[in-house]
Amino acid sequence: MKVIIVGGGASGMMCASLLAQKNVEVILIEKNQKLGKKLFITGKGRCNITNDCDNQTIFSNIVNNSKFMYSALNGFTPQDTMQFFKENRLDLKVERGNRVFPVSDKSSDVIKCFEKILTKNNVDIRMNTKVKSILTDENGVCGIKTDSGESILADCVVIATGGVSYSSTGSTGDGYIWAKELGHNIVEPRPALVPILLKEQNGLQGVSLKNVTASIDKDGKILFSQFGEMLFTHNGASGPIILSLSSLINKYYRGGKFDAKYKLIIDLKPALTRDTLDARLLREFSQMSNAEIKTAVQTLMPKALVDVVLKQSKISPKTAINSITRQQREQLIYAIKNLEFAIAGLENINAGIITAGGVDCKQVDPKTMMSKIVKNLYFIGEVLDVDALTGGFNLQLAFSAAHQMCKSVVDID
């Protein structure tokens, strides 16, 4: 059997490695000068390979089409991914949140691991090669044609070209074009795991918050909440929980606009009930009754946030503590636990860690990853309309989909 894999990223390299280890003739096509260009910057250059958790946890972290990945994830679990790399002499470590990284903290070592497997198993790697079109005959897909005019025939073609985020790494949506030309529906690509843009940033750039709860409010109703760390940027907010929220709300973001009014609401003290926070305020106030309110609340939040919180509390920063009324105290408590920022939109899709949207999963067989429309054409990785939150889950989806494709054409279990 001869297989052409278009795209030398995470899913493409895993697919090529698994097939080649079973003596399948593999041609890996990559338009960049190097393999794994996007993988190289994953996890800030450390490469969060997977998450050492059970499948139930993974499914709860998949934003779109979790059911589609059921067979693939059961066929190749995070533990299988870890075993694959360990067998190929890449030492791993598990950090907070069950995130799995190479011991070296170098994504380049993950890429080198793949390259050794590919070289050892004689994979025909063709760098700096751009695919112009997918070739078909009466039996379905039969090969590819490069932009140099060369036609390469094979028994099947695997599209592993990624999405459209971080286009500098080569993710320019080529797979979407070929899929559409062959009759597939493309779910509108949307930015995922991106910063959220705010209408007013209030000079908070660089302010970092830990152990807070950030929520998305749509017309007065809380849609999603995340607990953890975040930070303010020059035009909005970012950080782990903000990136996750962006993926959860991007389905409401079409054509660069939201379908309603959205707010980012931050609970600065989620561990404290309103009554507990009130009791703490009273203790603080009793110890500095002659001070101004702006001084007293600095023990509860970063100094840069004080003016913003007081403004939303409708309390002047210079108000003496001994003159604060019960109503004002309640307003302050509300602002601390419901700090509001109007959302302007999401950062450009090119800034997304991943892309939401892609080839419609309804037109792909989840048991084989083969197109239901064109025989011998397979889709794996980010090119599919499947995405997850941060924590190593997206790479696991790529690896599991690659394994599922391989299992459908050769016995690899």
C-alpha positions as CSV (number, residue, x, y, z in Angstrom):
1,M,0.0,0.0,0.0
2,K,1.1,3.5,-0.8
3,V,-0.1,6.5,1.2
4,I,0.4,10.2,0.6
5,I,0.1,12.4,3.7
6,V,-0.2,16.2,3.0
7,G,1.1,18.2,6.0
8,G,4.1,17.5,8.2
9,G,2.6,18.7,11.5
10,A,1.5,16.8,14.6
11,S,-1.1,14.6,13.0
12,G,0.8,14.1,9.7
13,M,4.0,13.0,11.4
14,M,2.1,10.7,13.8
15,C,0.2,9.2,10.9
16,A,3.4,8.7,8.8
17,S,5.2,7.2,11.8
18,L,2.5,4.7,12.6
19,L,2.1,3.6,9.0
20,A,5.8,3.4,8.2
21,Q,6.4,1.2,11.3
22,K,4.1,-1.3,9.6
23,N,6.0,-1.2,6.3
24,V,3.5,0.9,4.5
25,E,5.1,3.0,1.7
26,V,4.6,6.6,2.9
27,I,5.2,9.9,1.1
28,L,5.0,12.9,3.5
29,I,4.5,16.2,1.7
30,E,5.4,19.4,3.5
31,K,5.5,22.9,1.9
32,N,7.8,24.3,4.6
33,Q,11.5,23.8,4.9
34,K,11.1,21.9,8.1
35,L,8.6,19.5,9.7
36,G,6.5,20.5,12.7
37,K,6.8,24.3,12.3
38,K,3.7,24.9,14.3
39,L,4.5,22.1,16.8
40,F,7.8,23.9,17.4
41,I,6.0,26.9,19.0
42,T,3.3,24.9,20.9
43,G,3.2,25.4,24.6
44,K,5.5,28.4,24.3
45,G,8.1,26.2,22.8
46,R,7.8,23.4,25.4
47,C,5.2,21.3,23.6
48,N,2.3,20.2,25.8
49,I,2.1,16.7,24.1
50,T,-1.1,15.5,25.8
51,N,-2.9,15.4,29.1
52,D,-2.5,12.4,31.4
53,C,-6.2,12.0,32.2
54,D,-9.1,9.6,31.4
55,N,-11.2,10.0,28.3
56,Q,-14.1,11.4,30.2
57,T,-11.9,14.4,31.1
58,I,-10.8,14.8,27.5
59,F,-14.4,14.7,26.2
60,S,-15.4,17.4,28.7
61,N,-12.7,19.6,27.3
62,I,-13.7,19.1,23.6
63,V,-15.6,22.2,22.5
64,N,-16.9,20.9,19.1
65,N,-17.9,17.4,17.9
66,S,-16.7,15.4,20.9
67,K,-18.9,12.4,19.8
68,F,-17.1,12.3,16.5
69,M,-13.8,11.6,18.4
70,Y,-15.3,8.8,20.6
71,S,-13.8,5.9,18.6
72,A,-10.5,7.6,17.9
73,L,-9.9,8.5,21.6
74,N,-10.9,5.1,22.8
75,G,-8.5,3.6,20.2
76,F,-5.6,5.8,21.1
77,T,-5.6,7.3,24.6
78,P,-3.3,9.8,26.2
79,Q,-1.6,6.9,27.9
80,D,-1.0,5.4,24.4
81,T,0.5,8.7,23.3
82,M,2.8,8.7,26.2
83,Q,3.8,5.1,25.6
84,F,4.5,5.8,22.0
85,F,7.0,8.6,22.8
86,K,8.6,6.6,25.6
87,E,9.1,3.6,23.3
88,N,10.8,6.0,20.9
89,R,13.1,7.3,23.7
90,L,11.5,10.7,24.4
91,D,11.5,11.2,28.2
92,L,8.3,12.8,29.5
93,K,7.1,14.5,32.6
94,V,3.6,15.3,34.0
95,E,3.0,18.8,35.4
96,R,0.1,20.7,37.1
97,G,-3.2,19.9,35.5
98,N,-1.8,16.6,34.2
99,R,-0.1,18.4,31.4
100,V,2.5,16.2,29.7
101,F,5.8,17.7,28.4
102,P,9.1,16.4,27.3
103,V,11.6,16.4,30.2
104,S,13.9,18.7,28.2
105,D,11.1,21.3,27.9
106,K,12.0,21.5,24.2
107,S,9.5,21.1,21.5
108,S,12.3,20.5,19.1
109,D,13.0,17.2,20.8
110,V,9.4,16.0,20.0
111,I,10.0,16.9,16.4
112,K,13.4,15.1,16.4
113,C,11.7,12.1,17.9
114,F,9.3,11.9,14.9
115,E,12.1,12.6,12.4
116,K,14.1,9.7,13.7
117,I,11.1,7.4,13.3
118,L,10.4,8.6,9.8
119,T,14.0,8.3,8.7
120,K,14.5,4.9,10.3
121,N,11.4,3.6,8.5
122,N,12.3,5.1,5.1
123,V,9.4,7.6,4.8
124,D,9.8,9.6,1.6
125,I,9.8,13.2,3.0
126,R,9.4,15.9,0.4
127,M,10.0,19.4,1.9
128,N,9.3,22.7,0.1
129,T,6.7,20.9,-1.9
130,K,3.3,22.5,-2.4
131,V,0.2,20.5,-3.5
132,K,-1.8,22.1,-6.2
133,S,-4.7,19.7,-6.3
134,I,-6.0,16.3,-5.3
135,L,-6.3,13.7,-8.1
136,T,-9.3,11.5,-8.5
137,D,-10.5,8.7,-10.8
138,E,-13.5,6.4,-10.9
139,N,-12.4,4.8,-7.6
140,G,-12.0,8.0,-5.7
141,V,-8.8,9.8,-4.8
142,C,-5.7,8.4,-6.5
143,G,-3.0,10.9,-5.8
144,I,-1.9,14.6,-5.8
145,K,-0.5,17.1,-8.2
146,T,2.2,19.5,-7.1
147,D,2.6,23.1,-8.1
148,S,5.6,22.0,-10.2
149,G,3.3,19.9,-12.3
150,E,4.4,16.5,-10.9
151,S,1.6,14.0,-10.4
152,I,2.2,11.5,-7.6
153,L,-0.1,8.5,-7.4
154,A,-1.1,6.5,-4.3
155,D,-3.8,4.2,-2.9
156,C,-5.0,7.0,-0.6
157,V,-4.4,10.6,0.4
158,V,-4.5,11.9,3.9
159,I,-5.1,15.7,4.4
160,A,-3.3,16.9,7.6
161,T,-2.8,20.5,6.7
162,G,-4.2,22.1,9.9
163,G,-6.4,25.2,10.1
164,V,-5.7,28.9,9.3
165,S,-4.3,30.2,12.6
166,Y,-0.6,31.1,12.8
167,S,-0.4,31.3,9.0
168,S,3.3,32.0,9.2
169,T,3.8,28.3,10.1
170,G,2.1,27.2,6.9
171,S,-1.5,26.8,8.1
172,T,-3.1,28.7,5.3
173,G,-6.3,26.7,4.8
174,D,-5.2,24.7,1.8
175,G,-7.0,21.6,3.1
176,Y,-10.3,23.5,3.2
177,I,-9.9,24.5,-0.5
178,W,-9.3,20.9,-1.6
179,A,-12.1,19.6,0.5
180,K,-14.5,22.1,-0.8
181,E,-13.5,21.4,-4.4
182,L,-14.2,17.7,-3.8
183,G,-17.7,18.5,-2.5
184,H,-17.3,18.8,1.2
185,N,-18.9,21.4,3.4
186,I,-16.5,23.7,5.4
187,V,-17.8,24.9,8.7
188,E,-16.8,28.6,8.9
189,P,-13.3,28.8,10.5
190,R,-13.3,30.8,13.7
191,P,-10.6,32.0,16.1
192,A,-10.1,29.6,19.0
193,L,-8.0,29.9,22.1
194,V,-7.4,33.6,21.4
195,P,-7.4,36.8,23.6
196,I,-10.8,38.5,24.1
197,L,-11.0,42.2,23.0
198,L,-12.6,44.6,25.4
199,K,-14.2,47.9,24.6
200,E,-12.5,49.7,27.4
201,Q,-9.2,48.4,28.8
202,N,-8.9,51.0,31.5
203,G,-5.1,51.1,31.5
204,L,-4.8,47.6,33.0
205,Q,-2.2,46.3,30.5
206,G,0.1,43.9,32.2
207,V,-2.1,43.3,35.3
208,S,-2.1,39.6,36.1
209,L,-4.8,37.8,38.2
210,K,-4.6,34.4,39.9
211,N,-7.4,32.3,41.4
212,V,-10.2,34.3,39.9
213,T,-13.4,33.3,38.1
214,A,-14.0,34.8,34.7
215,S,-17.5,34.5,33.2
216,I,-19.2,35.4,29.9
217,D,-22.5,37.2,30.3
218,K,-24.9,37.4,27.3
219,D,-27.7,39.8,27.8
220,G,-27.7,39.3,31.6
221,K,-27.3,35.5,31.5
222,I,-24.0,33.7,32.4
223,L,-23.1,31.3,29.6
224,F,-19.7,30.0,30.7
225,S,-17.2,30.3,33.6
226,Q,-13.6,29.4,34.1
227,F,-11.4,29.5,37.2
228,G,-7.7,30.1,37.2
229,E,-5.3,32.7,35.8
230,M,-5.7,35.6,33.4
231,L,-4.0,38.9,32.5
232,F,-5.0,42.2,30.8
233,T,-3.4,43.1,27.5
234,H,-3.1,46.4,25.7
235,N,-6.5,45.9,24.1
236,G,-8.3,43.2,26.1
237,A,-7.6,40.1,28.2
238,S,-5.7,36.9,27.8
239,G,-4.3,34.0,29.8
240,P,-5.5,30.4,30.3
241,I,-9.1,31.0,31.4
242,I,-9.7,33.7,28.9
243,L,-8.4,31.6,26.0
244,S,-10.7,28.8,27.1
245,L,-13.7,31.2,27.2
246,S,-12.9,32.5,23.7
247,S,-13.3,28.9,22.4
248,L,-16.6,28.5,24.2
249,I,-18.1,31.6,22.8
250,N,-16.7,31.8,19.3
251,K,-19.8,30.0,17.9
252,Y,-21.6,33.2,18.6
253,Y,-18.9,35.2,16.7
254,R,-19.6,35.3,13.0
255,G,-18.2,37.7,10.4
256,G,-16.2,39.5,13.0
257,K,-19.3,40.3,15.2
258,F,-21.1,38.9,18.1
259,D,-24.9,38.2,17.9
260,A,-25.7,40.1,21.1
261,K,-24.1,42.2,23.9
262,Y,-21.5,40.2,25.8
263,K,-19.6,41.1,28.9
264,L,-16.6,39.6,30.7
265,I,-17.4,39.4,34.4
266,I,-14.6,38.7,36.9
267,D,-15.0,37.5,40.4
268,L,-11.8,38.7,42.1
269,K,-12.6,36.7,45.3
270,P,-14.5,33.5,44.2
271,A,-13.5,31.7,47.4
272,L,-15.3,34.2,49.5
273,T,-19.1,34.4,49.9
274,R,-20.6,37.9,50.0
275,D,-21.1,37.6,53.7
276,T,-17.5,36.5,54.3
277,L,-16.2,39.3,52.1
278,D,-18.4,41.8,54.0
279,A,-17.0,40.6,57.3
280,R,-13.4,41.0,55.9
281,L,-14.1,44.5,54.7
282,L,-15.5,45.5,58.1
283,R,-12.3,44.2,59.8
284,E,-10.1,46.1,57.3
285,F,-12.2,49.2,57.8
286,S,-12.0,49.1,61.6
287,Q,-8.2,49.1,61.5
288,M,-7.9,52.2,59.2
289,S,-11.1,54.1,59.8
290,N,-9.6,57.5,59.0
291,A,-8.0,56.4,55.7
292,E,-9.4,56.8,52.2
293,I,-11.2,53.9,50.7
294,K,-8.7,53.5,47.9
295,T,-6.0,52.6,50.5
296,A,-8.2,50.1,52.3
297,V,-9.1,48.0,49.3
298,Q,-5.5,47.6,48.1
299,T,-5.3,44.5,50.4
300,L,-7.9,42.8,48.3
301,M,-6.6,43.3,44.8
302,P,-3.8,44.6,42.6
303,K,-3.3,48.4,43.1
304,A,-4.0,49.0,39.4
305,L,-7.5,47.5,39.8
306,V,-8.6,49.8,42.7
307,D,-9.8,52.7,40.6
308,V,-11.7,50.5,38.2
309,V,-13.4,48.6,41.1
310,L,-14.3,51.9,42.9
311,K,-15.6,53.4,39.7
312,Q,-18.0,50.5,39.2
313,S,-18.9,50.7,42.9
314,K,-19.7,54.4,42.3
315,I,-17.5,55.4,45.2
316,S,-15.0,58.2,45.1
317,P,-11.4,56.9,45.7
318,K,-10.9,59.7,48.3
319,T,-14.0,58.8,50.3
320,A,-13.1,58.4,54.0
321,I,-13.7,54.9,55.3
322,N,-15.6,56.1,58.4
323,S,-18.1,57.7,56.1
324,I,-18.8,54.6,53.9
325,T,-22.5,53.6,54.2
326,R,-23.8,50.0,54.2
327,Q,-25.2,50.5,50.7
328,Q,-21.8,51.6,49.4
329,R,-20.2,48.6,51.1
330,E,-22.7,46.4,49.3
331,Q,-21.9,48.1,46.0
332,L,-18.2,47.5,46.6
333,I,-18.7,43.8,47.4
334,Y,-20.8,43.5,44.2
335,A,-18.1,45.1,42.1
336,I,-15.3,42.9,43.6
337,K,-17.3,39.8,42.7
338,N,-18.8,41.1,39.4
339,L,-16.2,43.3,37.8
340,E,-17.6,44.0,34.3
341,F,-16.0,44.7,31.0
342,A,-17.9,45.1,27.7
343,I,-16.6,42.7,25.1
344,A,-15.7,44.1,21.7
345,G,-14.8,40.9,19.9
346,L,-12.2,38.2,19.6
347,E,-8.6,38.6,18.5
348,N,-7.8,37.9,14.8
349,I,-8.0,34.2,13.8
350,N,-4.4,34.3,12.9
351,A,-3.6,34.8,16.6
352,G,-5.5,31.7,17.6
353,I,-3.6,28.8,19.1
354,I,-5.9,26.6,17.0
355,T,-8.8,27.0,14.5
356,A,-12.4,26.2,15.2
357,G,-14.4,25.1,12.2
358,G,-13.1,23.2,9.2
359,V,-14.2,20.1,7.3
360,D,-17.7,19.1,8.4
361,C,-17.4,16.0,10.6
362,K,-20.8,14.8,9.3
363,Q,-19.1,14.1,6.0
364,V,-16.2,12.1,7.5
365,D,-16.5,8.5,8.9
366,P,-15.3,8.7,12.6
367,K,-14.3,5.0,12.5
368,T,-11.8,5.5,9.7
369,M,-11.4,9.2,9.2
370,M,-12.2,8.7,5.5
371,S,-14.5,11.0,3.6
372,K,-18.1,9.8,3.1
373,I,-18.1,11.7,-0.2
374,V,-14.9,10.7,-1.9
375,K,-13.3,7.3,-1.3
376,N,-9.6,7.0,-0.3
377,L,-9.5,10.6,1.0
378,Y,-8.9,11.0,4.7
379,F,-8.9,14.0,7.0
380,I,-7.0,14.2,10.3
381,G,-6.0,16.9,12.8
382,E,-7.0,20.5,12.9
383,V,-8.4,20.6,9.4
384,L,-11.5,18.9,10.9
385,D,-14.2,20.8,12.7
386,V,-13.0,19.5,16.1
387,D,-11.3,21.6,18.8
388,A,-10.6,21.5,22.5
389,L,-9.5,23.7,25.4
390,T,-5.9,24.1,26.5
391,G,-4.0,21.5,28.4
392,G,-2.6,19.1,25.7
393,F,-6.1,18.1,24.5
394,N,-5.8,19.4,20.9
395,L,-2.6,17.5,20.2
396,Q,-4.2,14.4,21.6
397,L,-7.0,14.8,19.2
398,A,-4.5,15.0,16.4
399,F,-2.7,11.9,17.5
400,S,-5.8,9.9,18.1
401,A,-7.3,10.9,14.7
402,A,-4.0,9.8,13.0
403,H,-4.1,6.5,14.8
404,Q,-7.7,5.9,13.7
405,M,-6.9,6.5,10.1
406,C,-3.9,4.2,10.2
407,K,-6.0,1.5,11.9
408,S,-8.5,1.6,9.1
409,V,-5.9,0.7,6.5
410,V,-3.4,-1.6,8.3
411,D,-3.3,-3.6,11.5
412,I,-1.4,-1.4,14.0
413,D,-2.8,-2.6,17.3
